Amino acid sequence: MHLAQAESLRPRYEAPLHLRKKELNAMPKETLSLVDNRTQTCYELPFFKDTLRAMDLRQIKTDPQDFGLMTYDPAFMNTASCQSAITFIDGDQGILRYRGYPIEQLAEKCTFLEVAYLILFGELPTAAQLAGWKNEITLHTMLHETTKKFLEGFLYGAHPMGMFISTVAALSTVYPEARKVNDAELRALQIRRLIGKVPTISAYTYRHSLGYPYVYPDNDLSYTENFMNMLWKMAEPKYRPNPVLARALDILFILHADHEQNCSTNVMRAVGSSLADPFVCVAAAAAALSGPLHGGANEEVLKMLDEIGSKDKVPAYVERVKAGQVRLMGFGHRVYKNYDPRAKIIKWAADQVFEVTGRNPKLEIALELERIALQDDYFIKRKLYPNVDFYSGIIYQALGFKPEMFTVLFAIPRTVGWLAQWEEMLLDPEQKIARPRQIYTGYELRDWLPIEKRAAPAA
Ligand SMILES: CC(C)(COP(=O)(O)OP(=O)(O)OC[C@H]1O[C@@H](n2cnc3c(N)ncnc32)[C@H](O)[C@@H]1OP(=O)(O)O)[C@@H](O)C(=O)NCCC(=O)NCCS
């Protein structure tokens, strides 16, 4: 609470029930006037960057003993939890920018590591900075052999996302110094370690599920090419990635690198706010990502397309969606209410991939779903458009991934965004341990009963 604001929150005058226009005109323009009808008091709340500070409301009380007013906002529908200079989204206009640069330009002109540098440090790197950055990440691509053994302990059928989450968390035991989150140099080291190691962990989860031997990183290759090497190298002495597919994967990584305060980023910040180490924070964020309403959606899209089976069955499926029996996975977004700019770029990348791999037959079903949905009142009224997950799964499948790997492919680039947001949160003097309030709806005080006197609650 800023003192100046506290001052301005003191009740200014006893207001009539309805403010008259004349009195409203007398109010300073940069404040919001709020009348508490319980006490007939008018408060003047200062705007803060087009928001109200929720803590200012605490001054609004019925009497000195009253706790003060809170806000109630389940699922954070209308609450800014932080100030951030990383990613800008305008959901109505379909705009996404990292550090001010439009996603379309970054996807077209940059490599993933260049964008990672931008997201983390705020500026695009010079050639020398980029070379240094690549080298730093490359130094950290190997896993400790005990981590490899840890991965070997999973069942072959284990979900790759479960393996990813657990293994990233386990890194916390390999690098105990990571707990010193107030040490900037150590933070920088863990950031490089995490970005270097998440592709290695992901590739190992994939090879493990197939029973293939692990492939060690090849540091001659780019970030994405090396990931492909660790996934798909077999007996050949040197893996040579297809440049079109490597570029498509790089673009997909750029599109997924950050997305401001989404569910998993909010988890990253919340867990990080307790000063937990970054490995367990990323594991927690990845756990949030794994849910079907978040990063797990791309896997669900593929399952849905399989279930639909063919183009002619699309209208019947859309009817089921409208009847509320199923959700159209890969459609809808909390923020984008016009279109998701990432979906447009992904559609373009899909065409490049299909030139090499041949067209994924599921694309026909997806295009038909999109065509029908975009003309239908149900979807128009609710502003439901294809999101990033609608087409990404189709590309991933064309590249040779099983649907269970899709969310892991999302987690690799998002690790960059999580870490940038974590660092920003730690350096923000206004941030503290994240701790929301609640509206208690349970019993008032009641006395303990001995067990023989307790009645079973009605079923
Ligand atoms: C992303 C998502 C979770 C956003 O949810 P939200 O902002 O909380 O929106 P709501 O769930 O309140 O949905 C608003 C309305 O649209 C409907 N709706 C939202 N997404 C829908 C979908 N994919 N299919 C069908 N109806 C959908 C809801 O049923 C609701 O309708 P109602 O007003 O008649 O009750 C939601 O759109 C969704 O579940 N999409 C599918 C999963 C997905 O693709 N996730 C990846 C996001 S990148």
The ligand as an SDF file (V2000), in Angstrom:
LIG
                    3D

 48 50  0  0  0  0  0  0  0  0999 V2000
   -9.3180  -22.8130  -23.4910 C   0  0  0  0  0  0  0  0  0  0  0  0
  -10.5550  -22.8650  -22.5990 C   0  0  0  0  0  0  0  0  0  0  0  0
  -10.2030  -23.7060  -21.3450 C   0  0  0  0  0  0  0  0  0  0  0  0
  -10.9310  -21.4390  -22.1900 C   0  0  0  0  0  0  0  0  0  0  0  0
  -11.9540  -21.5460  -21.2890 O   0  0  0  0  0  0  0  0  0  0  0  0
  -12.7290  -20.3070  -20.6300 P   0  0  0  0  0  0  0  0  0  0  0  0
  -12.1180  -19.0270  -21.0010 O   0  0  0  0  0  0  0  0  0  0  0  0
  -12.8600  -20.6200  -19.1880 O   0  0  0  0  0  0  0  0  0  0  0  0
  -14.1300  -20.3510  -21.3560 O   0  0  0  0  0  0  0  0  0  0  0  0
  -15.4070  -21.1590  -20.8660 P   0  0  0  0  0  0  0  0  0  0  0  0
  -15.0490  -22.5730  -20.5120 O   0  0  0  0  0  0  0  0  0  0  0  0
  -16.0830  -20.3340  -19.8120 O   0  0  0  0  0  0  0  0  0  0  0  0
  -16.2760  -21.1570  -22.1680 O   0  0  0  0  0  0  0  0  0  0  0  0
  -17.1880  -20.1180  -22.5540 C   0  0  0  0  0  0  0  0  0  0  0  0
  -18.3000  -20.7500  -23.3610 C   0  0  0  0  0  0  0  0  0  0  0  0
  -17.7700  -21.3490  -24.5510 O   0  0  0  0  0  0  0  0  0  0  0  0
  -17.9600  -22.7670  -24.5280 C   0  0  0  0  0  0  0  0  0  0  0  0
  -16.6920  -23.3760  -24.9610 N   0  0  0  0  0  0  0  0  0  0  0  0
  -15.4370  -22.9480  -24.6600 C   0  0  0  0  0  0  0  0  0  0  0  0
  -14.5440  -23.7070  -25.2860 N   0  0  0  0  0  0  0  0  0  0  0  0
  -15.2350  -24.6210  -25.9860 C   0  0  0  0  0  0  0  0  0  0  0  0
  -14.8390  -25.6890  -26.8130 C   0  0  0  0  0  0  0  0  0  0  0  0
  -13.5470  -25.9340  -27.0540 N   0  0  0  0  0  0  0  0  0  0  0  0
  -15.8050  -26.4620  -27.3700 N   0  0  0  0  0  0  0  0  0  0  0  0
  -17.1030  -26.1820  -27.1340 C   0  0  0  0  0  0  0  0  0  0  0  0
  -17.5450  -25.1850  -26.3470 N   0  0  0  0  0  0  0  0  0  0  0  0
  -16.6120  -24.4240  -25.7730 C   0  0  0  0  0  0  0  0  0  0  0  0
  -18.2700  -23.1180  -23.0810 C   0  0  0  0  0  0  0  0  0  0  0  0
  -19.0610  -24.3010  -23.0060 O   0  0  0  0  0  0  0  0  0  0  0  0
  -19.0190  -21.8880  -22.6470 C   0  0  0  0  0  0  0  0  0  0  0  0
  -20.3170  -21.9540  -23.1920 O   0  0  0  0  0  0  0  0  0  0  0  0
  -21.5820  -21.4490  -22.3070 P   0  0  0  0  0  0  0  0  0  0  0  0
  -21.3790  -19.9620  -22.1810 O   0  0  0  0  0  0  0  0  0  0  0  0
  -22.7660  -21.8420  -23.1090 O   0  0  0  0  0  0  0  0  0  0  0  0
  -21.4860  -22.1750  -20.9970 O   0  0  0  0  0  0  0  0  0  0  0  0
  -11.7510  -23.5030  -23.3520 C   0  0  0  0  0  0  0  0  0  0  0  0
  -12.0480  -22.7580  -24.5010 O   0  0  0  0  0  0  0  0  0  0  0  0
  -11.4890  -24.9680  -23.7010 C   0  0  0  0  0  0  0  0  0  0  0  0
  -11.7550  -25.8520  -22.8900 O   0  0  0  0  0  0  0  0  0  0  0  0
  -10.9650  -25.2390  -24.9350 N   0  0  0  0  0  0  0  0  0  0  0  0
  -10.6150  -26.5910  -25.3180 C   0  0  0  0  0  0  0  0  0  0  0  0
   -9.2780  -26.9590  -24.7440 C   0  0  0  0  0  0  0  0  0  0  0  0
   -8.1470  -26.2880  -25.4520 C   0  0  0  0  0  0  0  0  0  0  0  0
   -8.0660  -26.2840  -26.6680 O   0  0  0  0  0  0  0  0  0  0  0  0
   -7.2190  -25.7570  -24.6520 N   0  0  0  0  0  0  0  0  0  0  0  0
   -6.0060  -25.1390  -25.1830 C   0  0  0  0  0  0  0  0  0  0  0  0
   -5.9750  -23.6810  -24.9260 C   0  0  0  0  0  0  0  0  0  0  0  0
   -4.5880  -22.9490  -25.7500 S   0  0  0  0  0  0  0  0  0  0  0  0
  1  2  1  0
  2  3  1  0
  2  4  1  0
  2 36  1  0
  4  5  1  0
  5  6  1  0
  6  7  2  0
  6  8  1  0
  6  9  1  0
  9 10  1  0
 10 11  2  0
 10 12  1  0
 10 13  1  0
 13 14  1  0
 14 15  1  0
 15 16  1  0
 15 30  1  0
 16 17  1  0
 17 18  1  0
 17 28  1  0
 18 19  1  0
 18 27  1  0
 19 20  2  0
 20 21  1  0
 21 22  1  0
 21 27  2  0
 22 23  1  0
 22 24  2  0
 24 25  1  0
 25 26  2  0
 26 27  1  0
 28 29  1  0
 28 30  1  0
 30 31  1  0
 31 32  1  0
 32 33  2  0
 32 34  1  0
 32 35  1  0
 36 37  1  0
 36 38  1  0
 38 39  2  0
 38 40  1  0
 40 41  1  0
 41 42  1  0
 42 43  1  0
 43 44  2  0
 43 45  1  0
 45 46  1  0
 46 47  1  0
 47 48  1  0
M  END
$$$$
